[in-house]
Amino acid sequence: MEKVQEIQLQLSIRDEEANEGDSHGHANESNQPTTPQTRKLGLWIRIGFYSFLVLSGQTAATLLGRLYYEKGGKSKWMGSFVQLAGFPILLPYYLFRKMKCKTKNNHNMNTNYTLPLQSKKPSMLVVASVYLILGLIAAAICYLYSVGLMYLPVSTYSIILASQLAFNAFFSFFLNSHKFTPYIINSLVLLTISSVLLVLEPGSQKSSKVSKGKYAIGFVCTVAGSAAYGLFLSLMQFFMNKVVKKESFSVIIDVIVYQSLVATVVILVGLFASNEWRSLREEMNEFELGKVSYVMTLSWIAITWQVVSIGLLGLMLQVSSVFSNVISVLGLSIVPIMAVFFFHEKMDGIKAMAMVLAIWGFVSYAYQNHLDNQSSKNDNPISNS
């Protein structure tokens, strides 16, 4: 009887809220011509802000990462660690969320409202397993990217990273039923040709100031890192859709924090197991820009990568995970241009052509994303009114 009464109470509360919503809707009918415009303007402002965080943060983080190796940094594990170690700056959000939940609970108690029935949550074991898998993949991505950035010119490194779009589409085809359209296929072909051109570039090894063998290792690791990143994004989308079955700010923050915690622990184990930690003091003393610059360079790498995470998180919530990846790849075209000024790298014909093809591939992929969004709006006209 108590459960029946509780359900009846919840139904009556929902009816009252629906009636209140109708009354508010009638009261605000006169404001409908301006309200949608204001909402759209606010949406575009937020998208622009988050896109700026991704573009600026990613460019700064990549250039600083190359600066670390250019001026005397030698630890691949340290280069990986700073890509993840900045996640504690997101922890204050949990305090804010706890205060918000406490205020909401007090409001429900004061108004004698009963909390609505909640859907069944996934078990802690399943969620912990997902965080563990994502964390291990994230650690592998950071290490592979660190090796690539160590052995490749930053312009070559950034152009290769554009292939993550192709890998994302490939893995999403199997995990998330993502369709291959002519624009997607065109993007994959262009990005593949772009990477092949960089391999065939005659002066690539000379410009990177490393041996041919190390250049090959850097190239393979960067491509492997891009593949792992494409898998990472597809798995995260699969996790949101099939396990959590919701995509909220809190859920994405949890994913970023917990997988970063797992990945950081893995990287620290690798740092100490490889004995690279023993050479860090010597590395700091021999850093060409000085000890303070050494610490500041690593600190800002950690901070800027978290700025990128926040920007990607915001774009996932405001638009989609695909759009956030598209903006991330767009930022990669900025890095080679900045590398010409900061590291005096040469932008020869083959590298310029590879960059143009990568941008062309990005535009093709982005246009397909635009068509998908337009199709979803046409299928759901009510949600867009």
Protein Blocks (a to p, Z undefined) as FASTA:
>chain_A
ZZmmmmmmmmmmmmmmmmmmmmmmmmmmmmmmmmmmmmmmmmmmmmmmmmmmmmmmmmmm
mmmmmmmmmnopabfklmmmmmmmmmmmmmmmmmmmmmmmmmmmmmmmmnopacdddddd
ddfklmmmmmmmmmmmmmmmmmmmmmmmmmpcfklmmmmmmmmmmmmmmmmmmmnopacd
fklmmmmmmmmmmmmmmmmpmklmmmnopafklmmmmmmmmmmmmmmmmmmmmmmmmmmm
mmnopacfklmmmmmmmmmmmmmmmmmmmmmmnommmmmmmmmmmpmnbjklmmmmmmmm
mmmmmmmmmmmmmmmmmmmmklmmmmmmmmmmmmmmmmmmmnopacdfklmmmmmmmmmm
mmmmmmmmmmmmmmmmmmmmmlmZZ
